[in-house]
Amino acid sequence: MISPANRRMLLIAALVLALDQATKNLVLQFLGPRQDRIIIDGFFRLVNWGNTGAAWSLFRDRNEVLAWVSAAALAGLVLWRRHFHIQTLLGQISLGLICGGIAGNLIDRINPARHQVVDFLRFYLHTRAGAEIGFPAFNVADSAICVGVGLLILVSCRLESAAPARPAPEAGVEN
């Protein structure tokens, strides 16, 4: 029988995965490769950019290696989930978000029709000189991973500050 904590994590991961794949499929359906559509001029546009690397295109063209790393990370998170504060609701949410995000990008990497992660959200600004500066394009899976990691850090900090302090050793007593 699956525990309520595991059921919650699985449900969140499945929802993230479904939303991620649905949004990527919509982008692929309506935008050609390297195409974009301005949503808010000078601030936000939808793009269809493939990424064979990791965040900020680090390790570009290492898709296969990154697929293996993602699969190992996902397996590790599932196997050692008890070490990630799953006794708390925020811990369950964070692990569900991270696992769903990793699974979404992993599917892109191993999908024979893609062989790359589909990034489509692009926030940017124009400088006075007319150049464009912006945050690298990302997707729902990337967002879920980042929010999940942030929540996990928050949960860890909260649990550490709530833990009882160890008494200081008395003078002249060795540990």
Helices and strands as residue ranges (DSSP letters): H 4-30, E 36-40, E 44-51, G 55-57, H 63-79, G 81-83, H 89-110, E 117-126, E 132-134, H 140-162
